[in-house]
Amino acid sequence: MANATPRQARTQSAQPSARGQSVTSRALALLGAFDSEHPRLTLSEMSRRAGLPVATAHRLIAELQDWGALHRSGQEYFIGHRLWQLGLLAPTHQNFAELAAPYMQDVLFVTQNVVNLFILDGHQVLLLERMSGTRVGAPFRRVGDHLPLHASAAGKVMMAFGEPELLEVGLEHLNRLTDRTITSPSKLRTEVSRARENGYATTHGEAGSHNYGIAVPVMSLTGRCVAALGVVTLERPASVGAVVPVLRIAARSIARRIGTSMAN
């Protein structure tokens, strides 16, 4: 090192050396190769950005895939859903429901419908928070319950505004819950496309025989879909024209509140 040129020294310090690193450090370096500008990387790109030999990167990537930290599509890798589950334990996610609660209360007051806040959890959506009152009847789901992507308005929103791979995930789990559940891949693609175009998604008895849902995305300040905010009704659907504008206002307020909280 004493004879290294300044340029060589800068290059060596900019990239972590594979020699002397622990297995954990190398695995974390591979995960750290991803960022908002590089959400999908090939093996060679990951190897280069992590400063690891291709053979070492290939072996560790296989282990990370097995654990669920990475997924693969063609020749590219992207962050897996297992990390989402760990992310739910972070204070940011624990405080998510608390930050959203006042705006969900506003939606309940205006629409008189049960209000739900969902986040992505693996190949399903997780009910993170719920608001209901005596005038709107009993809620249909409990906080902590999961719903499949294809049979819920929140799931359709996640597929429409989330990572492109989510649609393929949804297409792999087209289980029938009621006689109105979408089980046709082409029909689900159409529904997701419509949701993306309209800015909201609906369900009509697809998760529960008499349940109707409407949901909109909660988009972060960086343009990422971090949650879905919606209402659910019994026996008949709520008015889209009356409910969607209220949901959109609340969703934008939640996004701003979350962005401010993270900045602080």
C-alpha positions as CSV (number, residue, x, y, z in Angstrom):
1,M,0.0,0.0,0.0
2,A,2.9,2.3,0.6
3,N,3.8,2.3,-3.1
4,A,0.2,2.7,-4.3
5,T,-0.4,5.8,-6.4
6,P,-3.0,8.3,-5.2
7,R,-5.5,7.1,-7.8
8,Q,-5.0,3.5,-6.8
9,A,-5.4,4.4,-3.1
10,R,-8.7,6.2,-3.9
11,T,-10.0,3.2,-5.8
12,Q,-9.0,0.8,-3.1
13,S,-10.7,2.8,-0.4
14,A,-13.8,3.4,-2.4
15,Q,-14.6,-0.3,-2.9
16,P,-14.6,-2.7,0.1
17,S,-12.1,-5.5,-0.3
18,A,-13.4,-9.1,-0.3
19,R,-10.3,-10.1,1.7
20,G,-10.7,-10.0,5.4
21,Q,-14.5,-9.3,5.3
22,S,-16.8,-11.5,7.2
23,V,-19.6,-13.4,5.5
24,T,-22.1,-11.0,7.1
25,S,-20.3,-8.0,5.8
26,R,-20.2,-9.4,2.3
27,A,-23.9,-10.2,2.3
28,L,-24.8,-6.7,3.6
29,A,-22.5,-5.2,0.9
30,L,-24.6,-7.0,-1.7
31,L,-27.9,-5.7,-0.2
32,G,-26.3,-2.3,0.1
33,A,-25.6,-2.3,-3.7
34,F,-29.3,-1.5,-4.2
35,D,-30.7,2.0,-3.9
36,S,-33.5,4.1,-5.3
37,E,-31.5,4.6,-8.6
38,H,-30.6,0.9,-8.8
39,P,-33.6,-1.1,-7.7
40,R,-32.7,-4.0,-10.0
41,L,-29.2,-5.3,-10.6
42,T,-27.5,-8.1,-12.5
43,L,-25.0,-10.4,-10.8
44,S,-22.0,-8.6,-12.4
45,E,-23.5,-5.2,-11.3
46,M,-24.0,-6.4,-7.8
47,S,-20.5,-7.8,-7.7
48,R,-19.0,-4.6,-8.9
49,R,-21.0,-2.3,-6.7
50,A,-20.3,-4.5,-3.6
51,G,-16.6,-4.8,-4.4
52,L,-16.8,-8.6,-4.4
53,P,-15.5,-11.3,-6.8
54,V,-18.3,-12.7,-9.0
55,A,-18.0,-16.2,-7.6
56,T,-18.3,-14.9,-4.1
57,A,-21.3,-12.7,-5.0
58,H,-23.0,-15.6,-6.8
59,R,-22.7,-17.9,-3.8
60,L,-24.0,-15.3,-1.3
61,I,-26.8,-14.2,-3.6
62,A,-28.1,-17.8,-3.8
63,E,-28.2,-17.9,0.0
64,L,-29.9,-14.5,0.2
65,Q,-32.5,-15.8,-2.3
66,D,-33.1,-18.9,-0.2
67,W,-33.8,-16.7,2.8
68,G,-36.1,-14.4,0.9
69,A,-33.9,-11.3,1.0
70,L,-33.5,-11.2,-2.8
71,H,-35.7,-12.3,-5.7
72,R,-34.8,-12.8,-9.3
73,S,-36.5,-11.9,-12.5
74,G,-34.6,-13.0,-15.7
75,Q,-31.0,-11.9,-15.2
76,E,-31.8,-9.2,-12.6
77,Y,-32.2,-9.3,-8.9
78,F,-34.3,-7.1,-6.6
79,I,-35.0,-6.8,-2.9
80,G,-37.2,-9.6,-1.6
81,H,-40.4,-9.4,0.5
82,R,-38.7,-11.0,3.6
83,L,-37.0,-7.6,4.2
84,W,-40.4,-6.0,4.1
85,Q,-41.4,-8.2,7.1
86,L,-38.4,-7.1,9.0
87,G,-39.1,-3.5,8.1
88,L,-42.4,-3.7,9.8
89,L,-40.6,-3.9,13.1
90,A,-38.8,-0.6,12.5
91,P,-40.1,2.4,14.5
92,T,-41.1,4.1,11.2
93,H,-43.6,1.3,10.5
94,Q,-44.7,1.0,14.1
95,N,-45.6,4.7,14.1
96,F,-47.2,4.5,10.7
97,A,-50.7,3.7,12.1
98,E,-50.4,6.5,14.7
99,L,-49.5,9.1,12.1
100,A,-52.3,8.0,9.8
101,A,-55.0,7.7,12.5
102,P,-56.2,11.4,12.5
103,Y,-56.7,11.4,8.8
104,M,-58.5,8.0,8.9
105,Q,-60.8,9.5,11.5
106,D,-61.6,12.3,9.1
107,V,-62.5,9.7,6.4
108,L,-64.7,7.9,8.9
109,F,-66.5,11.1,9.9
110,V,-67.2,12.2,6.3
111,T,-68.0,8.8,4.7
112,Q,-69.5,6.9,7.7
113,N,-67.7,3.8,6.3
114,V,-65.2,1.5,8.0
115,V,-61.7,2.8,7.1
116,N,-58.7,0.5,6.6
117,L,-55.0,1.1,6.2
118,F,-53.1,-1.7,4.5
119,I,-49.4,-2.2,3.9
120,L,-47.6,-4.9,1.8
121,D,-46.6,-8.0,3.7
122,G,-45.0,-10.6,1.4
123,H,-47.5,-11.7,-1.3
124,Q,-50.5,-10.3,0.7
125,V,-51.6,-7.0,2.2
126,L,-51.7,-6.6,6.0
127,L,-54.4,-4.6,7.8
128,L,-52.2,-2.2,9.8
129,E,-55.0,0.0,11.2
130,R,-58.8,0.2,11.1
131,M,-61.3,2.9,12.1
132,S,-65.0,2.1,12.7
133,G,-67.9,3.5,14.7
134,T,-71.2,2.4,16.0
135,R,-73.0,4.0,13.0
136,V,-71.1,2.0,10.4
137,G,-71.6,-1.4,11.9
138,A,-69.1,-4.1,12.8
139,P,-65.8,-4.2,10.9
140,F,-65.2,-7.2,8.6
141,R,-61.5,-7.7,9.3
142,R,-59.3,-7.3,12.4
143,V,-56.0,-5.4,12.6
144,G,-53.3,-7.9,11.8
145,D,-55.4,-9.8,9.3
146,H,-54.1,-10.5,5.8
147,L,-55.9,-10.4,2.4
148,P,-54.6,-11.6,-0.9
149,L,-53.5,-9.1,-3.5
150,H,-56.0,-10.2,-6.2
151,A,-59.1,-10.2,-4.0
152,S,-58.7,-6.9,-2.2
153,A,-58.9,-3.3,-3.3
154,A,-55.8,-2.5,-1.3
155,G,-54.0,-5.4,-3.0
156,K,-55.0,-4.2,-6.5
157,V,-53.7,-0.7,-5.6
158,M,-50.4,-2.2,-4.5
159,M,-50.1,-4.1,-7.8
160,A,-51.0,-1.0,-9.7
161,F,-48.7,1.5,-8.0
162,G,-46.1,-0.7,-6.3
163,E,-43.1,-2.6,-7.8
164,P,-43.8,-4.1,-11.2
165,E,-43.1,-7.6,-9.8
166,L,-46.1,-7.4,-7.5
167,L,-48.5,-8.1,-10.3
168,E,-46.6,-11.3,-11.1
169,V,-46.7,-12.2,-7.5
170,G,-50.5,-11.7,-7.4
171,L,-50.9,-13.8,-10.6
172,E,-49.3,-16.7,-8.8
173,H,-51.8,-16.7,-6.0
174,L,-55.3,-16.6,-7.6
175,N,-57.1,-18.5,-4.9
176,R,-60.9,-18.4,-5.0
177,L,-62.5,-16.9,-1.8
178,T,-66.0,-16.4,-3.1
179,D,-67.8,-17.0,-6.4
180,R,-66.9,-13.4,-7.4
181,T,-63.1,-13.7,-6.7
182,I,-61.0,-13.0,-9.8
183,T,-59.1,-16.1,-10.8
184,S,-58.5,-15.2,-14.4
185,P,-55.0,-13.8,-15.0
186,S,-56.2,-11.7,-18.0
187,K,-59.0,-10.2,-15.9
188,L,-56.7,-9.4,-13.0
189,R,-54.3,-7.6,-15.4
190,T,-57.3,-5.6,-16.7
191,E,-58.4,-4.7,-13.2
192,V,-54.9,-3.6,-12.2
193,S,-54.5,-1.5,-15.4
194,R,-57.9,0.1,-14.7
195,A,-56.8,0.9,-11.2
196,R,-53.6,2.5,-12.4
197,E,-55.5,4.6,-14.9
198,N,-58.3,5.7,-12.5
199,G,-56.1,6.1,-9.4
200,Y,-58.2,3.8,-7.2
201,A,-59.3,0.2,-7.1
202,T,-62.5,-1.5,-6.1
203,T,-63.8,-4.9,-5.1
204,H,-67.3,-6.4,-5.3
205,G,-67.7,-9.4,-3.1
206,E,-64.3,-10.8,-4.0
207,A,-62.9,-11.3,-0.5
208,G,-66.2,-11.6,1.3
209,S,-69.6,-12.4,-0.3
210,H,-71.2,-9.1,0.8
211,N,-68.2,-6.9,1.2
212,Y,-67.4,-4.0,-1.1
213,G,-64.1,-2.0,-1.0
214,I,-62.5,1.1,-2.5
215,A,-58.9,2.0,-2.0
216,V,-56.3,4.6,-3.1
217,P,-52.5,4.5,-2.9
218,V,-50.5,6.4,-0.3
219,M,-47.6,7.6,-2.3
220,S,-44.4,8.7,-0.5
221,L,-42.6,11.9,-1.4
222,T,-40.2,9.9,-3.5
223,G,-43.1,8.4,-5.5
224,R,-43.2,5.0,-3.9
225,C,-46.5,3.3,-2.9
226,V,-46.1,2.7,0.9
227,A,-49.7,1.8,1.8
228,A,-53.3,1.7,0.6
229,L,-56.1,3.6,2.3
230,G,-59.6,2.4,1.7
231,V,-63.2,2.0,3.0
232,V,-65.3,-1.2,3.0
233,T,-69.1,-1.5,3.1
234,L,-71.6,-4.3,3.6
235,E,-74.3,-5.3,1.1
236,R,-73.8,-2.5,-1.4
237,P,-70.8,-0.5,-2.7
238,A,-70.1,3.0,-1.5
239,S,-70.3,5.9,-3.9
240,V,-67.0,6.2,-5.8
241,G,-67.7,9.8,-6.6
242,A,-68.2,10.7,-2.9
243,V,-65.6,8.5,-1.3
244,V,-62.5,8.6,-3.6
245,P,-61.9,12.4,-3.3
246,V,-62.0,12.1,0.5
247,L,-59.6,9.1,0.5
248,R,-57.2,11.0,-1.8
249,I,-57.1,14.0,0.5
250,A,-56.4,11.8,3.5
251,A,-53.8,9.7,1.6
252,R,-51.9,12.8,0.6
253,S,-52.0,14.1,4.2
254,I,-50.7,10.8,5.5
255,A,-47.9,10.8,3.0
256,R,-46.9,14.4,4.0
257,R,-47.0,13.5,7.7
258,I,-44.9,10.4,7.2
259,G,-42.4,12.4,5.1
260,T,-42.1,15.1,7.7
261,S,-41.7,12.5,10.5
262,M,-38.9,10.7,8.6
263,A,-37.2,14.0,7.9
264,N,-37.1,14.8,11.6
